[in-house]
Amino acid sequence: MNRRVRSALAWGAVSLLLVGVLAQSATLLGLGIEASVGAVAAVAVVSGIVVASVTYVIEPRLERKGRA
């Protein structure tokens, strides 16, 4: 697995975990989030896939511009 794929998967995993942590925090703080575990998991997985895909596409462009 090359560096670009590993990087995209890592950012996808970070996004997936972040959605879970934010949902758990909102529930613990009583912010009125009434989402089921399945709904939160679905949103987290979709978020992870989107972030991983965007990272895979955008990263080479940023490296060419010297921003990565």
Predicted model as a PDB file, atoms N, CA, C, CB and O in Angstrom, pLDDT in the B-factor column:
MODEL        1                                                                  
ATOM      1  N   MET A   1       0.851  -1.170   0.000  1.00 86.00           N  
ATOM      2  CA  MET A   1       0.000   0.000   0.000  1.00 86.00           C  
ATOM      3  C   MET A   1       0.903   1.241   0.000  1.00 86.00           C  
ATOM      4  CB  MET A   1      -0.971  -0.006   1.231  1.00 86.00           C  
ATOM      5  O   MET A   1       1.799   1.376   0.833  1.00 86.00           O  
ATOM      6  N   ASN A   2       0.647   2.126  -0.939  1.00 92.00           N  
ATOM      7  CA  ASN A   2       1.510   3.304  -1.022  1.00 92.00           C  
ATOM      8  C   ASN A   2       1.106   4.380  -0.009  1.00 92.00           C  
ATOM      9  CB  ASN A   2       1.470   3.881  -2.435  1.00 92.00           C  
ATOM     10  O   ASN A   2       0.077   4.272   0.658  1.00 92.00           O  
ATOM     11  N   ARG A   3       1.923   5.397   0.086  1.00 91.00           N  
ATOM     12  CA  ARG A   3       1.745   6.454   1.076  1.00 91.00           C  
ATOM     13  C   ARG A   3       0.442   7.225   0.872  1.00 91.00           C  
ATOM     14  CB  ARG A   3       2.918   7.411   1.025  1.00 91.00           C  
ATOM     15  O   ARG A   3      -0.205   7.623   1.841  1.00 91.00           O  
ATOM     16  N   ARG A   4       0.065   7.431  -0.365  1.00 91.00           N  
ATOM     17  CA  ARG A   4      -1.146   8.197  -0.661  1.00 91.00           C  
ATOM     18  C   ARG A   4      -2.397   7.471  -0.152  1.00 91.00           C  
ATOM     19  CB  ARG A   4      -1.259   8.450  -2.173  1.00 91.00           C  
ATOM     20  O   ARG A   4      -3.291   8.103   0.410  1.00 91.00           O  
ATOM     21  N   VAL A   5      -2.464   6.170  -0.344  1.00 94.00           N  
ATOM     22  CA  VAL A   5      -3.619   5.391   0.122  1.00 94.00           C  
ATOM     23  C   VAL A   5      -3.648   5.352   1.646  1.00 94.00           C  
ATOM     24  CB  VAL A   5      -3.579   3.952  -0.450  1.00 94.00           C  
ATOM     25  O   VAL A   5      -4.709   5.502   2.253  1.00 94.00           O  
ATOM     26  N   ARG A   6      -2.481   5.149   2.267  1.00 95.00           N  
ATOM     27  CA  ARG A   6      -2.419   5.130   3.737  1.00 95.00           C  
ATOM     28  C   ARG A   6      -2.870   6.454   4.323  1.00 95.00           C  
ATOM     29  CB  ARG A   6      -0.999   4.811   4.213  1.00 95.00           C  
ATOM     30  O   ARG A   6      -3.591   6.484   5.320  1.00 95.00           O  
ATOM     31  N   SER A   7      -2.450   7.541   3.709  1.00 94.00           N  
ATOM     32  CA  SER A   7      -2.826   8.866   4.190  1.00 94.00           C  
ATOM     33  C   SER A   7      -4.335   9.076   4.078  1.00 94.00           C  
ATOM     34  CB  SER A   7      -2.080   9.954   3.405  1.00 94.00           C  
ATOM     35  O   SER A   7      -4.965   9.572   5.012  1.00 94.00           O  
ATOM     36  N   ALA A   8      -4.907   8.702   2.946  1.00 95.00           N  
ATOM     37  CA  ALA A   8      -6.344   8.867   2.755  1.00 95.00           C  
ATOM     38  C   ALA A   8      -7.126   8.015   3.756  1.00 95.00           C  
ATOM     39  CB  ALA A   8      -6.739   8.496   1.316  1.00 95.00           C  
ATOM     40  O   ALA A   8      -8.117   8.476   4.321  1.00 95.00           O  
ATOM     41  N   LEU A   9      -6.688   6.780   3.975  1.00 97.00           N  
ATOM     42  CA  LEU A   9      -7.373   5.918   4.941  1.00 97.00           C  
ATOM     43  C   LEU A   9      -7.243   6.448   6.368  1.00 97.00           C  
ATOM     44  CB  LEU A   9      -6.819   4.499   4.864  1.00 97.00           C  
ATOM     45  O   LEU A   9      -8.175   6.336   7.164  1.00 97.00           O  
ATOM     46  N   ALA A  10      -6.095   7.017   6.683  1.00 97.00           N  
ATOM     47  CA  ALA A  10      -5.902   7.580   8.022  1.00 97.00           C  
ATOM     48  C   ALA A  10      -6.836   8.762   8.247  1.00 97.00           C  
ATOM     49  CB  ALA A  10      -4.439   8.015   8.222  1.00 97.00           C  
ATOM     50  O   ALA A  10      -7.453   8.862   9.307  1.00 97.00           O  
ATOM     51  N   TRP A  11      -6.952   9.657   7.274  1.00 97.00           N  
ATOM     52  CA  TRP A  11      -7.858  10.797   7.423  1.00 97.00           C  
ATOM     53  C   TRP A  11      -9.309  10.348   7.472  1.00 97.00           C  
ATOM     54  CB  TRP A  11      -7.660  11.788   6.280  1.00 97.00           C  
ATOM     55  O   TRP A  11     -10.118  10.939   8.187  1.00 97.00           O  
ATOM     56  N   GLY A  12      -9.646   9.303   6.716  1.00 97.00           N  
ATOM     57  CA  GLY A  12     -10.993   8.751   6.787  1.00 97.00           C  
ATOM     58  C   GLY A  12     -11.297   8.193   8.169  1.00 97.00           C  
ATOM     59  O   GLY A  12     -12.393   8.388   8.693  1.00 97.00           O  
ATOM     60  N   ALA A  13     -10.328   7.499   8.762  1.00 98.00           N  
ATOM     61  CA  ALA A  13     -10.502   6.943  10.107  1.00 98.00           C  
ATOM     62  C   ALA A  13     -10.648   8.055  11.140  1.00 98.00           C  
ATOM     63  CB  ALA A  13      -9.315   6.036  10.472  1.00 98.00           C  
ATOM     64  O   ALA A  13     -11.459   7.953  12.060  1.00 98.00           O  
ATOM     65  N   VAL A  14      -9.867   9.105  10.985  1.00 98.00           N  
ATOM     66  CA  VAL A  14      -9.976  10.251  11.907  1.00 98.00           C  
ATOM     67  C   VAL A  14     -11.371  10.857  11.815  1.00 98.00           C  
ATOM     68  CB  VAL A  14      -8.897  11.330  11.587  1.00 98.00           C  
ATOM     69  O   VAL A  14     -11.972  11.184  12.838  1.00 98.00           O  
ATOM     70  N   SER A  15     -11.885  11.007  10.614  1.00 97.00           N  
ATOM     71  CA  SER A  15     -13.222  11.564  10.431  1.00 97.00           C  
ATOM     72  C   SER A  15     -14.283  10.661  11.047  1.00 97.00           C  
ATOM     73  CB  SER A  15     -13.512  11.775   8.947  1.00 97.00           C  
ATOM     74  O   SER A  15     -15.197  11.144  11.714  1.00 97.00           O  
ATOM     75  N   LEU A  16     -14.170   9.372  10.830  1.00 97.00           N  
ATOM     76  CA  LEU A  16     -15.116   8.407  11.389  1.00 97.00           C  
ATOM     77  C   LEU A  16     -15.133   8.495  12.908  1.00 97.00           C  
ATOM     78  CB  LEU A  16     -14.760   6.981  10.944  1.00 97.00           C  
ATOM     79  O   LEU A  16     -16.201   8.562  13.516  1.00 97.00           O  
ATOM     80  N   LEU A  17     -13.972   8.495  13.511  1.00 97.00           N  
ATOM     81  CA  LEU A  17     -13.891   8.564  14.963  1.00 97.00           C  
ATOM     82  C   LEU A  17     -14.367   9.911  15.500  1.00 97.00           C  
ATOM     83  CB  LEU A  17     -12.470   8.303  15.414  1.00 97.00           C  
ATOM     84  O   LEU A  17     -14.983   9.971  16.565  1.00 97.00           O  
ATOM     85  N   LEU A  18     -14.089  10.980  14.778  1.00 97.00           N  
ATOM     86  CA  LEU A  18     -14.512  12.307  15.219  1.00 97.00           C  
ATOM     87  C   LEU A  18     -16.032  12.426  15.271  1.00 97.00           C  
ATOM     88  CB  LEU A  18     -13.941  13.374  14.297  1.00 97.00           C  
ATOM     89  O   LEU A  18     -16.575  13.018  16.204  1.00 97.00           O  
ATOM     90  N   VAL A  19     -16.714  11.873  14.288  1.00 96.00           N  
ATOM     91  CA  VAL A  19     -18.178  11.911  14.299  1.00 96.00           C  
ATOM     92  C   VAL A  19     -18.702  11.152  15.515  1.00 96.00           C  
ATOM     93  CB  VAL A  19     -18.757  11.309  12.990  1.00 96.00           C  
ATOM     94  O   VAL A  19     -19.635  11.606  16.177  1.00 96.00           O  
ATOM     95  N   GLY A  20     -18.114  10.015  15.805  1.00 94.00           N  
ATOM     96  CA  GLY A  20     -18.526   9.254  16.983  1.00 94.00           C  
ATOM     97  C   GLY A  20     -18.305  10.008  18.273  1.00 94.00           C  
ATOM     98  O   GLY A  20     -19.170  10.016  19.149  1.00 94.00           O  
ATOM     99  N   VAL A  21     -17.160  10.638  18.397  1.00 95.00           N  
ATOM    100  CA  VAL A  21     -16.847  11.398  19.606  1.00 95.00           C  
ATOM    101  C   VAL A  21     -17.778  12.600  19.746  1.00 95.00           C  
ATOM    102  CB  VAL A  21     -15.381  11.862  19.586  1.00 95.00           C  
ATOM    103  O   VAL A  21     -18.249  12.889  20.845  1.00 95.00           O  
ATOM    104  N   LEU A  22     -18.043  13.291  18.662  1.00 95.00           N  
ATOM    105  CA  LEU A  22     -18.945  14.448  18.726  1.00 95.00           C  
ATOM    106  C   LEU A  22     -20.364  14.036  19.096  1.00 95.00           C  
ATOM    107  CB  LEU A  22     -18.954  15.185  17.388  1.00 95.00           C  
ATOM    108  O   LEU A  22     -21.023  14.725  19.875  1.00 95.00           O  
ATOM    109  N   ALA A  23     -20.840  12.928  18.552  1.00 93.00           N  
ATOM    110  CA  ALA A  23     -22.182  12.449  18.897  1.00 93.00           C  
ATOM    111  C   ALA A  23     -22.247  12.030  20.362  1.00 93.00           C  
ATOM    112  CB  ALA A  23     -22.586  11.271  17.991  1.00 93.00           C  
ATOM    113  O   ALA A  23     -23.223  12.318  21.053  1.00 93.00           O  
ATOM    114  N   GLN A  24     -21.211  11.354  20.827  1.00 92.00           N  
ATOM    115  CA  GLN A  24     -21.177  10.933  22.230  1.00 92.00           C  
ATOM    116  C   GLN A  24     -21.115  12.148  23.156  1.00 92.00           C  
ATOM    117  CB  GLN A  24     -19.971  10.004  22.488  1.00 92.00           C  
ATOM    118  O   GLN A  24     -21.788  12.178  24.186  1.00 92.00           O  
ATOM    119  N   SER A  25     -20.321  13.134  22.798  1.00 93.00           N  
ATOM    120  CA  SER A  25     -20.215  14.348  23.606  1.00 93.00           C  
ATOM    121  C   SER A  25     -21.537  15.094  23.664  1.00 93.00           C  
ATOM    122  CB  SER A  25     -19.128  15.259  23.053  1.00 93.00           C  
ATOM    123  O   SER A  25     -21.936  15.577  24.723  1.00 93.00           O  
ATOM    124  N   ALA A  26     -22.214  15.190  22.529  1.00 93.00           N  
ATOM    125  CA  ALA A  26     -23.500  15.880  22.501  1.00 93.00           C  
ATOM    126  C   ALA A  26     -24.516  15.158  23.371  1.00 93.00           C  
ATOM    127  CB  ALA A  26     -24.019  15.993  21.064  1.00 93.00           C  
ATOM    128  O   ALA A  26     -25.322  15.797  24.047  1.00 93.00           O  
ATOM    129  N   THR A  27     -24.483  13.833  23.358  1.00 89.00           N  
ATOM    130  CA  THR A  27     -25.402  13.062  24.198  1.00 89.00           C  
ATOM    131  C   THR A  27     -25.079  13.258  25.671  1.00 89.00           C  
ATOM    132  CB  THR A  27     -25.340  11.571  23.839  1.00 89.00           C  
ATOM    133  O   THR A  27     -25.978  13.453  26.489  1.00 89.00           O  
ATOM    134  N   LEU A  28     -23.807  13.207  26.005  1.00 90.00           N  
ATOM    135  CA  LEU A  28     -23.409  13.361  27.403  1.00 90.00           C  
ATOM    136  C   LEU A  28     -23.697  14.762  27.944  1.00 90.00           C  
ATOM    137  CB  LEU A  28     -21.933  13.050  27.553  1.00 90.00           C  
ATOM    138  O   LEU A  28     -24.003  14.921  29.126  1.00 90.00           O  
ATOM    139  N   LEU A  29     -23.600  15.767  27.092  1.00 93.00           N  
ATOM    140  CA  LEU A  29     -23.859  17.135  27.519  1.00 93.00           C  
ATOM    141  C   LEU A  29     -25.338  17.482  27.473  1.00 93.00           C  
ATOM    142  CB  LEU A  29     -23.083  18.100  26.659  1.00 93.00           C  
ATOM    143  O   LEU A  29     -25.727  18.576  27.880  1.00 93.00           O  
ATOM    144  N   GLY A  30     -26.165  16.569  26.984  1.00 88.00           N  
ATOM    145  CA  GLY A  30     -27.603  16.803  26.946  1.00 88.00           C  
ATOM    146  C   GLY A  30     -28.018  17.853  25.937  1.00 88.00           C  
ATOM    147  O   GLY A  30     -28.872  18.690  26.232  1.00 88.00           O  
ATOM    148  N   LEU A  31     -27.437  17.825  24.766  1.00 89.00           N  
ATOM    149  CA  LEU A  31     -27.737  18.824  23.749  1.00 89.00           C  
ATOM    150  C   LEU A  31     -28.927  18.445  22.873  1.00 89.00           C  
ATOM    151  CB  LEU A  31     -26.529  19.045  22.885  1.00 89.00           C  
ATOM    152  O   LEU A  31     -29.165  19.077  21.844  1.00 89.00           O  
ATOM    153  N   GLY A  32     -29.669  17.428  23.268  1.00 82.00           N  
ATOM    154  CA  GLY A  32     -30.881  17.084  22.538  1.00 82.00           C  
ATOM    155  C   GLY A  32     -30.660  16.232  21.306  1.00 82.00           C  
ATOM    156  O   GLY A  32     -31.521  16.202  20.427  1.00 82.00           O  
ATOM    157  N   ILE A  33     -29.546  15.546  21.212  1.00 84.00           N  
ATOM    158  CA  ILE A  33     -29.303  14.647  20.088  1.00 84.00           C  
ATOM    159  C   ILE A  33     -30.017  13.334  20.382  1.00 84.00           C  
ATOM    160  CB  ILE A  33     -27.765  14.419  19.852  1.00 84.00           C  
ATOM    161  O   ILE A  33     -29.625  12.609  21.295  1.00 84.00           O  
ATOM    162  N   GLU A  34     -31.044  13.026  19.631  1.00 86.00           N  
ATOM    163  CA  GLU A  34     -31.825  11.812  19.846  1.00 86.00           C  
ATOM    164  C   GLU A  34     -31.574  10.821  18.710  1.00 86.00           C  
ATOM    165  CB  GLU A  34     -33.332  12.144  19.955  1.00 86.00           C  
ATOM    166  O   GLU A  34     -32.521  10.241  18.179  1.00 86.00           O  
ATOM    167  N   ALA A  35     -30.329  10.624  18.339  1.00 88.00           N  
ATOM    168  CA  ALA A  35     -29.989   9.718  17.247  1.00 88.00           C  
ATOM    169  C   ALA A  35     -29.660   8.336  17.811  1.00 88.00           C  
ATOM    170  CB  ALA A  35     -28.797  10.272  16.424  1.00 88.00           C  
ATOM    171  O   ALA A  35     -29.060   8.205  18.877  1.00 88.00           O  
ATOM    172  N   SER A  36     -30.066   7.328  17.074  1.00 90.00           N  
ATOM    173  CA  SER A  36     -29.760   5.959  17.497  1.00 90.00           C  
ATOM    174  C   SER A  36     -28.301   5.646  17.179  1.00 90.00           C  
ATOM    175  CB  SER A  36     -30.705   4.935  16.801  1.00 90.00           C  
ATOM    176  O   SER A  36     -27.641   6.372  16.435  1.00 90.00           O  
ATOM    177  N   VAL A  37     -27.817   4.563  17.752  1.00 91.00           N  
ATOM    178  CA  VAL A  37     -26.434   4.146  17.506  1.00 91.00           C  
ATOM    179  C   VAL A  37     -26.227   3.834  16.023  1.00 91.00           C  
ATOM    180  CB  VAL A  37     -26.075   2.913  18.370  1.00 91.00           C  
ATOM    181  O   VAL A  37     -25.186   4.154  15.449  1.00 91.00           O  
ATOM    182  N   GLY A  38     -27.231   3.207  15.417  1.00 94.00           N  
ATOM    183  CA  GLY A  38     -27.137   2.887  13.994  1.00 94.00           C  
ATOM    184  C   GLY A  38     -27.054   4.123  13.113  1.00 94.00           C  
ATOM    185  O   GLY A  38     -26.304   4.146  12.137  1.00 94.00           O  
ATOM    186  N   ALA A  39     -27.825   5.151  13.456  1.00 94.00           N  
ATOM    187  CA  ALA A  39     -27.800   6.387  12.674  1.00 94.00           C  
ATOM    188  C   ALA A  39     -26.454   7.086  12.803  1.00 94.00           C  
ATOM    189  CB  ALA A  39     -28.925   7.327  13.119  1.00 94.00           C  
ATOM    190  O   ALA A  39     -25.909   7.585  11.818  1.00 94.00           O  
ATOM    191  N   VAL A  40     -25.921   7.119  14.018  1.00 94.00           N  
ATOM    192  CA  VAL A  40     -24.607   7.740  14.226  1.00 94.00           C  
ATOM    193  C   VAL A  40     -23.531   6.952  13.490  1.00 94.00           C  
ATOM    194  CB  VAL A  40     -24.271   7.826  15.733  1.00 94.00           C  
ATOM    195  O   VAL A  40     -22.634   7.540  12.886  1.00 94.00           O  
ATOM    196  N   ALA A  41     -23.616   5.632  13.538  1.00 95.00           N  
ATOM    197  CA  ALA A  41     -22.634   4.798  12.841  1.00 95.00           C  
ATOM    198  C   ALA A  41     -22.709   5.013  11.331  1.00 95.00           C  
ATOM    199  CB  ALA A  41     -22.857   3.312  13.176  1.00 95.00           C  
ATOM    200  O   ALA A  41     -21.680   5.081  10.660  1.00 95.00           O  
ATOM    201  N   ALA A  42     -23.927   5.122  10.797  1.00 97.00           N  
ATOM    202  CA  ALA A  42     -24.078   5.344   9.359  1.00 97.00           C  
ATOM    203  C   ALA A  42     -23.490   6.687   8.940  1.00 97.00           C  
ATOM    204  CB  ALA A  42     -25.554   5.273   8.963  1.00 97.00           C  
ATOM    205  O   ALA A  42     -22.795   6.777   7.927  1.00 97.00           O  
ATOM    206  N   VAL A  43     -23.766   7.719   9.713  1.00 96.00           N  
ATOM    207  CA  VAL A  43     -23.210   9.045   9.400  1.00 96.00           C  
ATOM    208  C   VAL A  43     -21.688   9.018   9.513  1.00 96.00           C  
ATOM    209  CB  VAL A  43     -23.799  10.128  10.345  1.00 96.00           C  
ATOM    210  O   VAL A  43     -20.997   9.626   8.695  1.00 96.00           O  
ATOM    211  N   ALA A  44     -21.165   8.326  10.510  1.00 97.00           N  
ATOM    212  CA  ALA A  44     -19.717   8.243  10.692  1.00 97.00           C  
ATOM    213  C   ALA A  44     -19.055   7.519   9.525  1.00 97.00           C  
ATOM    214  CB  ALA A  44     -19.385   7.532  12.006  1.00 97.00           C  
ATOM    215  O   ALA A  44     -18.011   7.954   9.041  1.00 97.00           O  
ATOM    216  N   VAL A  45     -19.646   6.431   9.074  1.00 97.00           N  
ATOM    217  CA  VAL A  45     -19.069   5.679   7.949  1.00 97.00           C  
ATOM    218  C   VAL A  45     -19.105   6.500   6.666  1.00 97.00           C  
ATOM    219  CB  VAL A  45     -19.822   4.355   7.743  1.00 97.00           C  
ATOM    220  O   VAL A  45     -18.126   6.537   5.921  1.00 97.00           O  
ATOM    221  N   VAL A  46     -20.226   7.154   6.410  1.00 98.00           N  
ATOM    222  CA  VAL A  46     -20.324   7.998   5.212  1.00 98.00           C  
ATOM    223  C   VAL A  46     -19.314   9.137   5.284  1.00 98.00           C  
ATOM    224  CB  VAL A  46     -21.756   8.561   5.055  1.00 98.00           C  
ATOM    225  O   VAL A  46     -18.665   9.463   4.290  1.00 98.00           O  
ATOM    226  N   SER A  47     -19.187   9.732   6.445  1.00 97.00           N  
ATOM    227  CA  SER A  47     -18.214  10.810   6.626  1.00 97.00           C  
ATOM    228  C   SER A  47     -16.792  10.316   6.373  1.00 97.00           C  
ATOM    229  CB  SER A  47     -18.324  11.395   8.039  1.00 97.00           C  
ATOM    230  O   SER A  47     -16.008  10.988   5.702  1.00 97.00           O  
ATOM    231  N   GLY A  48     -16.463   9.154   6.905  1.00 97.00           N  
ATOM    232  CA  GLY A  48     -15.131   8.592   6.694  1.00 97.00           C  
ATOM    233  C   GLY A  48     -14.844   8.313   5.236  1.00 97.00           C  
ATOM    234  O   GLY A  48     -13.745   8.585   4.754  1.00 97.00           O  
ATOM    235  N   ILE A  49     -15.828   7.770   4.526  1.00 98.00           N  
ATOM    236  CA  ILE A  49     -15.646   7.479   3.099  1.00 98.00           C  
ATOM    237  C   ILE A  49     -15.462   8.757   2.296  1.00 98.00           C  
ATOM    238  CB  ILE A  49     -16.841   6.691   2.556  1.00 98.00           C  
ATOM    239  O   ILE A  49     -14.596   8.827   1.424  1.00 98.00           O  
ATOM    240  N   VAL A  50     -16.270   9.762   2.588  1.00 98.00           N  
ATOM    241  CA  VAL A  50     -16.166  11.036   1.858  1.00 98.00           C  
ATOM    242  C   VAL A  50     -14.813  11.695   2.112  1.00 98.00           C  
ATOM    243  CB  VAL A  50     -17.306  11.994   2.271  1.00 98.00           C  
ATOM    244  O   VAL A  50     -14.157  12.148   1.174  1.00 98.00           O  
ATOM    245  N   VAL A  51     -14.399  11.750   3.364  1.00 97.00           N  
ATOM    246  CA  VAL A  51     -13.118  12.393   3.688  1.00 97.00           C  
ATOM    247  C   VAL A  51     -11.953  11.626   3.073  1.00 97.00           C  
ATOM    248  CB  VAL A  51     -12.934  12.495   5.214  1.00 97.00           C  
ATOM    249  O   VAL A  51     -11.023  12.240   2.550  1.00 97.00           O  
ATOM    250  N   ALA A  52     -11.986  10.307   3.126  1.00 97.00           N  
ATOM    251  CA  ALA A  52     -10.913   9.510   2.524  1.00 97.00           C  
ATOM    252  C   ALA A  52     -10.861   9.734   1.015  1.00 97.00           C  
ATOM    253  CB  ALA A  52     -11.112   8.011   2.835  1.00 97.00           C  
ATOM    254  O   ALA A  52      -9.777   9.861   0.446  1.00 97.00           O  
ATOM    255  N   SER A  53     -12.009   9.783   0.370  1.00 97.00           N  
ATOM    256  CA  SER A  53     -12.052   9.994  -1.080  1.00 97.00           C  
ATOM    257  C   SER A  53     -11.528  11.370  -1.470  1.00 97.00           C  
ATOM    258  CB  SER A  53     -13.474   9.822  -1.594  1.00 97.00           C  
ATOM    259  O   SER A  53     -10.732  11.508  -2.399  1.00 97.00           O  
ATOM    260  N   VAL A  54     -11.985  12.379  -0.747  1.00 96.00           N  
ATOM    261  CA  VAL A  54     -11.537  13.743  -1.053  1.00 96.00           C  
ATOM    262  C   VAL A  54     -10.037  13.881  -0.797  1.00 96.00           C  
ATOM    263  CB  VAL A  54     -12.320  14.777  -0.210  1.00 96.00           C  
ATOM    264  O   VAL A  54      -9.331  14.522  -1.575  1.00 96.00           O  
ATOM    265  N   THR A  55      -9.555  13.289   0.275  1.00 95.00           N  
ATOM    266  CA  THR A  55      -8.126  13.340   0.574  1.00 95.00           C  
ATOM    267  C   THR A  55      -7.310  12.678  -0.530  1.00 95.00           C  
ATOM    268  CB  THR A  55      -7.839  12.666   1.916  1.00 95.00           C  
ATOM    269  O   THR A  55      -6.276  13.202  -0.944  1.00 95.00           O  
ATOM    270  N   TYR A  56      -7.776  11.530  -1.005  1.00 96.00           N  
ATOM    271  CA  TYR A  56      -7.058  10.808  -2.057  1.00 96.00           C  
ATOM    272  C   TYR A  56      -6.967  11.644  -3.329  1.00 96.00           C  
ATOM    273  CB  TYR A  56      -7.747   9.467  -2.355  1.00 96.00           C  
ATOM    274  O   TYR A  56      -5.949  11.618  -4.021  1.00 96.00           O  
ATOM    275  N   VAL A  57      -8.026  12.382  -3.637  1.00 95.00           N  
ATOM    276  CA  VAL A  57      -8.044  13.190  -4.859  1.00 95.00           C  
ATOM    277  C   VAL A  57      -7.262  14.485  -4.698  1.00 95.00           C  
ATOM    278  CB  VAL A  57      -9.475  13.505  -5.257  1.00 95.00           C  
ATOM    279  O   VAL A  57      -6.540  14.881  -5.613  1.00 95.00           O  
ATOM    280  N   ILE A  58      -7.388  15.148  -3.560  1.00 94.00           N  
ATOM    281  CA  ILE A  58      -6.834  16.488  -3.373  1.00 94.00           C  
ATOM    282  C   ILE A  58      -5.346  16.484  -3.016  1.00 94.00           C  
ATOM    283  CB  ILE A  58      -7.602  17.205  -2.296  1.00 94.00           C  
ATOM    284  O   ILE A  58      -4.629  17.415  -3.383  1.00 94.00           O  
ATOM    285  N   GLU A  59      -4.875  15.468  -2.317  1.00 90.00           N  
ATOM    286  CA  GLU A  59      -3.506  15.483  -1.810  1.00 90.00           C  
ATOM    287  C   GLU A  59      -2.436  15.695  -2.892  1.00 90.00           C  
ATOM    288  CB  GLU A  59      -3.233  14.199  -1.097  1.00 90.00           C  
ATOM    289  O   GLU A  59      -1.524  16.492  -2.673  1.00 90.00           O  
ATOM    290  N   PRO A  60      -2.505  15.022  -4.046  1.00 87.00           N  
ATOM    291  CA  PRO A  60      -1.472  15.282  -5.066  1.00 87.00           C  
ATOM    292  C   PRO A  60      -1.472  16.718  -5.567  1.00 87.00           C  
ATOM    293  CB  PRO A  60      -1.662  14.352  -6.240  1.00 87.00           C  
ATOM    294  O   PRO A  60      -0.418  17.269  -5.881  1.00 87.00           O  
ATOM    295  N   ARG A  61      -2.644  17.321  -5.641  1.00 89.00           N  
ATOM    296  CA  ARG A  61      -2.708  18.714  -6.090  1.00 89.00           C  
ATOM    297  C   ARG A  61      -2.039  19.638  -5.076  1.00 89.00           C  
ATOM    298  CB  ARG A  61      -4.170  19.142  -6.315  1.00 89.00           C  
ATOM    299  O   ARG A  61      -1.351  20.586  -5.454  1.00 89.00           O  
ATOM    300  N   LEU A  62      -2.244  19.361  -3.792  1.00 85.00           N  
ATOM    301  CA  LEU A  62      -1.619  20.189  -2.774  1.00 85.00           C  
ATOM    302  C   LEU A  62      -0.095  19.995  -2.778  1.00 85.00           C  
ATOM    303  CB  LEU A  62      -2.202  19.859  -1.388  1.00 85.00           C  
ATOM    304  O   LEU A  62       0.655  20.951  -2.583  1.00 85.00           O  
ATOM    305  N   GLU A  63       0.353  18.762  -2.998  1.00 84.00           N  
ATOM    306  CA  GLU A  63       1.796  18.514  -3.039  1.00 84.00           C  
ATOM    307  C   GLU A  63       2.450  19.238  -4.224  1.00 84.00           C  
ATOM    308  CB  GLU A  63       2.073  17.000  -3.125  1.00 84.00           C  
ATOM    309  O   GLU A  63       3.559  19.758  -4.101  1.00 84.00           O  
ATOM    310  N   ARG A  64       1.766  19.267  -5.357  1.00 87.00           N  
ATOM    311  CA  ARG A  64       2.321  19.972  -6.526  1.00 87.00           C  
ATOM    312  C   ARG A  64       2.470  21.455  -6.252  1.00 87.00           C  
ATOM    313  CB  ARG A  64       1.434  19.762  -7.756  1.00 87.00           C  
ATOM    314  O   ARG A  64       3.401  22.091  -6.747  1.00 87.00           O  
ATOM    315  N   LYS A  65       1.555  22.012  -5.461  1.00 85.00           N  
ATOM    316  CA  LYS A  65       1.617  23.443  -5.140  1.00 85.00           C  
ATOM    317  C   LYS A  65       2.526  23.728  -3.952  1.00 85.00           C  
ATOM    318  CB  LYS A  65       0.224  23.975  -4.853  1.00 85.00           C  
ATOM    319  O   LYS A  65       2.715  24.886  -3.580  1.00 85.00           O  
ATOM    320  N   GLY A  66       3.095  22.675  -3.350  1.00 79.00           N  
ATOM    321  CA  GLY A  66       3.993  22.860  -2.226  1.00 79.00           C  
ATOM    322  C   GLY A  66       3.288  23.151  -0.920  1.00 79.00           C  
ATOM    323  O   GLY A  66       3.885  23.750  -0.025  1.00 79.00           O  
ATOM    324  N   ARG A  67       2.036  22.747  -0.783  1.00 72.00           N  
ATOM    325  CA  ARG A  67       1.259  23.049   0.418  1.00 72.00           C  
ATOM    326  C   ARG A  67       1.082  21.836   1.319  1.00 72.00           C  
ATOM    327  CB  ARG A  67      -0.095  23.592   0.032  1.00 72.00           C  
ATOM    328  O   ARG A  67       0.476  21.944   2.385  1.00 72.00           O  
ATOM    329  N   ALA A  68       1.591  20.705   0.917  1.00 64.00           N  
ATOM    330  CA  ALA A  68       1.418  19.492   1.749  1.00 64.00           C  
ATOM    331  C   ALA A  68       2.727  19.037   2.320  1.00 64.00           C  
ATOM    332  CB  ALA A  68       0.795  18.357   0.941  1.00 64.00           C  
ATOM    333  O   ALA A  68       2.773  18.039   3.040  1.00 64.00           O  
TER     334      ALA A  68                                                      
ENDMDL                                                                          
END                                                                             
